[in-house]
Amino acid sequence: GAVVSQHPSWVICKSGTSVKIECRSLDFQATTMFWYRQFPKQSLMLMATSNEGSKATYEQGVEKDKFLINHASLTLSTLTVTSAHPEDSSFYICSARLGQALPQQYFGPGTRLTVT
Amino acid sequence: AQTVTQSQPEMSVQEAETVTLSCTYDTSESDYYLFWYKQPPSRQMILVIRQEAYKQQNATENRFSVNFQKAAKSFSLKISDSQLGDAAMYFCAYRVSIGKLTFGTGTRLTIIP
């Protein structure tokens, strides 16, 4: 199956700083990428959907100025957590899809963010 | 809004036995996809099985099969000959043809040796 990578796999940052997480589709061009957040022992919550070359669509309750998403190419999307706070500590997962109508989504391995 | 409900937070099964995980969903759409994903301790989401709503035949992937009841909006996962490597969180998910995945709350499956 297709491979999606995320970098870094884990990151610790100080409160008030910003951190960038990269999501890459390694062997296919992803027209659509998704960013999810997962708290311990909970399900995945969609944060935003991004299409290459256009602005991301954020889910209700997600601060777009805090969670900046850039889908600059068909193989790369980035999530920047700005002015991070301890409550932003979570597991962030990206997912990529080839084409809007195709059923299969491929998930990255996730990034664990800890804000101290 | 579409919702996905998994009523079993935890399940356990003896190794080599069969277990069924439940999932119900609510939708007004007629064309959609249903999925079961596995999330082992590594946290990597792995697709287990997929069902297209327009297909009457239940999907099967080796030891994994589903019981898709469209009228009842039910989509259960049966794991046969359970193996230790099946231990994980299992998430049921729903998606309209062009749309986003909606996940259930998950079922933690424990395999008893």
Interface residues (C-beta under 8 A of the other chain):
Chain A: G1 F34 Q38 Q42 S43 L44 L46 T49 F91 I93 S95 Q100 A101 P103 Q104 Q105 F107 P109 G110
Chain B: Y33 F35 Y37 S42 R43 Q44 M45 I46 L47 R50 E52 F91 R95 S97 I98 K100 L101 F103 G104 T105 G106
